[in-house]
Amino acid sequence: MNALMREPLRILAVAAGEPWPLDSGARLHLYHVLKELARHADVTLALPSDPQHRAHLPADIAIEVIPNTLGINGPTPYGRHAGLAASLARRHFGWRASLAAWLEREAHAGRFDVVLLNGALSGQYAPHCRVPVVWNPQDELVLGTLRAAEHDGWHARATALRHAALYAVYERHLAQQAAATVFVSRIDAAYARRWAPAARIEIVQNGVDLEYFQPTSAPSIPGTVAFVGALDFTPNIDGIVQFVRTAWPDIHGRGRARRLLVVGRKPAPAVRALDGLPGIRVIADVPDVRPYLTQAEVVVVPVRKGGGLKNKVLEACAMSRPVVAAPRALAGLSARPGLDVLTADSPRTWVAQVDRLLCNPTYARAIAERGRAWVRHTHRWADTGRRFLDILASAARYGRAATYCRSAEAMPALTLPAAPRAWRRQPGPIAEQEALCR
């Protein structure tokens, strides 16, 4: 261990809400990252309110509740003036003055070595931390915004372009201040590098709980197709509605016993309207999606909007279900199309791929087995946690070294490891700390 890091790393993780229940990608990601980090570091999770599911959260993490004494859009603490990018972001996203004030008071080297800001909106609080910051937006804002408007009218596309321009400025501004910015997908990371080429952009893919999502001995039900996901999430709504309109009638018409299970939380009205159509059941707010994945002979992921990484692909593959996915649902994943999963990008290919799996159990089983082998090899939460720990420790080492240089006048010649080139080319907490040690 580095001499500057003899004690366990002290991590402050800041989140907009508790990571439970595990019914969204953001909660799932944060829960498992914290669980893995707590195995090797002292982790404190700061939340805006008392957790309602403390018993379900990792036992080894400490919880601090940030008092909401100043409210939303309150005054900036201690007279700190925001630049143009920060001001625009506050006006667009909202601003928690209490969180900024709390970080000013608590996020210092006496208590923590590094801060992990979780979520796209949390990055705007980086300037209020007095230790290095790792920003974890997970998904890239510009990419998701532009994709969401692709199939909309001109007015929606114009609005999306305005928002995308703001998000690009926002991401550039914050990525330059953070020690590192982390995305779950290489596609998202590539977009972010367009407007923040000098920032340190890292890719840490999600894992999947291989003990929870594993094959069972229960047989699938012949002719059953399933879609599983949050049914109030715009990309999921768009994807399943489009699939039902353009591909499902032909799939169902080739076998009247075929049925489509649409499973997930809080179905939007457009999704609820699918229930009762020929062969379709909408099953809302189930406590456990695994029985429905087990029933399925085929899992479809027809998502064509949004960014990030699709956990639903990983979970279905982990349970040895053959998956047919839209190309964008596989963006950023290393699965081999045609071997680990199948892809479809038009109504005709959706019908052909799903029908092929339903009619050929031996072929479907081969796809499912290769898909599970791919997930087991590539998407383990332990690997995700180690990557995060490495990134956080790397950021904290520079923070501790800077403190050591300022306090140990007898050792002015301390030499730090060379910082990554991206860190040296731009101002921010890391560059400032290195300058203090020169």
N, C-alpha and C positions, 0 to 999 in steps of 0.2 A: 504493500500500500504506500502511496506517496506520503512523504513525511509531513506534508501540509494537510493530509486527510486521515490522520490516525483515528480520530473519533468517527462514529457513524455519521453519515451524511444527514443533515437536518433539512428536511424538505417541507416547505409550506405549499400545499396544493389549494388553489382557490377555485371554487365551482359555483355555478348559479343555482344549483340544487343538489340534493343528495342523490347518489347513484343507485337508487332503488325505487321501484321495482325495475327489473332488467327488461323493460318493454320498449326501449328505443336504442338506436345505435350509440348515441352519446352516453347514455347511462351505462350501457354494457361496456363500452370502451373504458370509461373512467373507473368503474368498479374493478375491472381486472388489472388495469395499470396500477391502481393504488394497492390492490392485494399483493401484486408481485413486488412493488417497491417496498412495502412494509416488511418483507422478508429480509431485507438487507439494509434498511435505513430507518431513521426516525421520521415518521410522516405525520404531519398535522393537516387536517382537512378543514378549511374555513368555509362556512356555509352562511347564507343570509337568514336562516331561521333554524329552529331546533329540528333535528332529523326525526321523522315519524317512524323510521324503520331501523333504528340504531342496532337492533339485534341482528339484522341481516348484513350490516356493513362489516368489513374486515375488522376483527377484534383488535388488531395491533395498531390501529391508527387513532390518534387523538382528534377530537372534534372541538372546534372553536366556533361560536356563533357570533357573527358580526352584528352589533346593535344597529338598528336602522333609525338612528337619531336625526339624520339630516334629510332622509327621504330621497325620492327620485328627482334628478335635475336640481339638486341643491347646490349651494355655492362650492366652488373649488377650494379645498382646504389650504390654509396658510398662504393665501394670496398667490398661489402658483398660477401663471397664465398659460393657457394652452395655445399652441400654434394653430394655423388654419386647418390642417388635416385633423387634428384632435377636436377642434371646435365643430367641424362639419360632422364628424363621427358622433359626437355627443348629441348634436341636434337630431341626427338620424336614428341612432340606436337607443338614446336615453343615457342617463348618467347617474350612478349611485354615489353620491357624495360621501355617504357613510363608509362605503367600501374604500374609497380613496383615502379618507381620513384614517381609517383603521390600518391600512397598509403603511401610511406615513409613520404611524406610531409603532407598529409591530414588526414590519418586514425589514429588519436590520440584522447586522452580523452578530449581534449579541444573542439573538434567538434562532436565526435560520441561516443556512448557507446558500440556499437557492429557492426561488419561487417558481412553481409550476402553475401558470395561468391557463385554465381549461376553458375551451370554447372560443368561438370567433370574437364575441363581444368583449371578452375579458381582457384582451390585449391592450385596450386603451388605458388600463390601470398600471401598465409597466413603469411609467415614469415615477410612480409613487412608491416603488420598492427600492430599498437601499442595499439590496444584494442582487446578484445576477438573476435574470428572468429567462425562463424557457416558456415560450408561448406555444400552446397546443390547440390550434383551432380545429384540428382534425380534417375538415373539408375546406377547400378553397372557395371563397365567396364569389369571385367573378365567374368562374366556370359554371357553378350551379345556377347563377342568375341568368347567364346567357342561354344555357340549355333549357331552363324553365320556360323561356319565352319563344323558343324556336318555332313552335307550332301555333302560336297565338297571332292575333292581328297586329297591324302596324303600330297601333297606339301602345299596346303592351310591350312590343319590342323596343319602342322609343323610350319608354319608362325604364325598361331593363338596361338599356345602354347607359342611361344617366346613372342608375344605381351601380352598374358595373364600373363606371369611371370613378365613382366615389370609393368603391371597395378597393380598386387598384391603388389609389392614393393612400387609403387607410392601411392596407397590407404593407405597402412599401415603407410607410412611416414607422409602423410598429415592428416590422421584421428587422429594420435597421437598429432599433433600440434593444431588441431582445438578443440574448446570447445565442439562442437558436430558436427556430420556428419549425414545428413538426406537423407534417401531414401524413395521412394514412395511405395515400396513393401516389405513385410516381407521376400520374397524369396531373393531379392537383399540384404537386410540387413543381412540375415543369411550368405550369401556368404562373405560379407565384414568382418563379425566377425571372419571368419576363419583366416584371415591374420592380423586383427587388434583387437585381443580379449580384449586389455586393453583400447581401445578407447570408447568414448560414441557414440554409434550408435542409432539413432532414426528413427522411421517409422512414416511418415505423409502421409496418402493416399490423392490422388487427390479428388477434388469434381467435381460436374457437375452443370452447370448453369440451375437450374430447371425452371427459368422463360423463358429462351431462348429455351431450349429443353423441350417442353411439348407437350402432345397429341393435335391434332387438330380434328375438326369435319369432315375434308375431308376423304373420304374412301380410303383405299388402293386399288391397282389395282390387280385383281386376277392373280395369277401366277408369281408375281414380286418378285424377290430376289435381294438384294442389298449388295454391299460391299462398304464401305466408308472409305477413309484414304488417307494419303499422298502417292501418287503413284510413288514418287522418293525415297522412304524409303525402304531399302533392305529387311527387314522382310515382309513388305507389298507386295513388288514385288514377292518375293518367295512364299508367302502364296496364293495370288490370282492366280498366274500362275499355281501352283500345283493343286489348287482346280479345275480350268478350265480343266486341262489335265486329272485328275483322277476321278472327281465326276460329273462335270456339264453335260457331254454328257448323262449319265444315268438319271439325274434329268430332263433334257430337253426332253429326249426321252419319259418320262412318261406323258408329256403334252406339245404338240407343241405350245400352247399359252404361255408357260413359258418363261420368259426373265430374264437375269441377268444384272443389272446396276452396272458398276464399276465406282465409282465417286471419284474424288480427284484431287489434284494439281499436275502439272508437271509429267504426265505419262512417265515412262521410255519406251524405245523402246519395251521391252518385254511385257509391258502392252498395249501399243498402238497396238501391233500385235494381241491382242485379239479382237479388235473391228471388227465386221462383222462376227465373227464366229457364228454358229447357236444360235440365241437367245441372243447374247451378244452385249451390247452397252458400250463403254468407253466414259465417260462424263468428260471432263477436265476443271479444273480451274473455278469451279462455285463459285459465291459469297456467296451462302447459300446452305448447304447440306440438310437442313430440308425438302424441298419439295420431295427430293428423298427418304429420310427415310419414309416420309408419304406414298409415293406410295408403299413401300415394304410390302409384307405380311410376309417376313422373312428377317432378316439381318444375314449375315454370317461373321464370323471373323476367317478365317482359318490360322492365323499367328502361325508359329511354331518356329520362331527364335526371338532373341532379349530378352530383359528383361523389367524391369519396370512394368508399369501398363497401360492397354489399355483403353484410353479414349473413343475409338469408342464403346466399350461395354457399358460404362456408358451412353453415349449419346443416343444410340439406346434404351436402357432400359428406360431412362428418357422420351422418346417419345412413350412409350408403344408399342415398336416393339419386337416381339419374336426373341431371339438371339440364333443362333447355333454357338458355338465357339470351337476352338481347346483347349485342356487342358492348353497349355502354354499361350493362350490368357487370361485365367482366373487366372493365377498364381498371388498370392498375393491378390486376391479379395475374399470377404466373401460370394459371391453368392453361392446358393445351387444348384449344378448340378441336373437337372431333375425337379427342382421346379421353380427357378428364371430364369434359362437359361438351354439350352441343350448343351451337349458336343458331339464331334465327333472326333475320332482319326484314322480313316481309310476311304478309299473311300466308302466302304460298309456302314459304319455308317453315313457318311455325306449324302449319298443318302437317307438312311432310315429316318434320323431325319428331313431333309428339306422336304422330301415328306410327312411325317406325319403332319407337320405343314401346308403345303399347302392344304392338303386334309381334314383337320379337323379344321375349323375356331374356334369352341368352345374351343378346346384344346389350339390352338394358342393364343386365347384371355386370357385364364387363365395363361399361361406362361408369357404373356406380362404384365398382371396386377401385378403378383407377382414380376416380374423384376422391374417394376416402384416403387413398394412399398419398395423393397430392396434398390434401389438407393436413394430414398427420405429419408430413415432412416439412411443410412450409409455414403453417399458421398455428403456432403454439404460443399461448399467452406467456409462458415462461420466457420465451425468446423476446417477445414484445417488451416485457418488464425489464429484461437485461439491457435492451437497447435504450430504453428511457433512462435507466440508472446510469449508463455510460454517458449519455448526453448531459444529464443533470450534474453528474460528478465532474465532467469536463468544464462546465460553466462555473461550478463552485470552486474548482481549483484556482482559477484566475482571481476570483473574489477573495479567497483566503490568502493567496500570494500577495495581492495588493495590500491587504490589511497588515500582513507580516512585514512587508517592505516599509510601510509607513511607521510601524511601531518599533522595528529593530534597527536603530541607527548604526549599531555596531556591524551590521552586515549589509552595507549598501550595494555590494556587488552581486547580490543574489541574481541568478540567471534563470529566467522562466523558459519552459519549452516554447518553441515557436508556435505562435497562434496560427490557426488556419488562415489561409490567404483572405477568405471572405471577411474574417473578423478584422484584419488589418486595414482593409480598404475603406472602412466606414466608421463614423463616430458612434458612440453608444457606450453602455456600461463597461463592456469588456475592453474596448479601445482606451477608455479613460483610465481604467485600472492598470493596464499595461504601461501607459505613459507615466503613471505615478511611480512605477518601479524602475524606470530607466535612469 
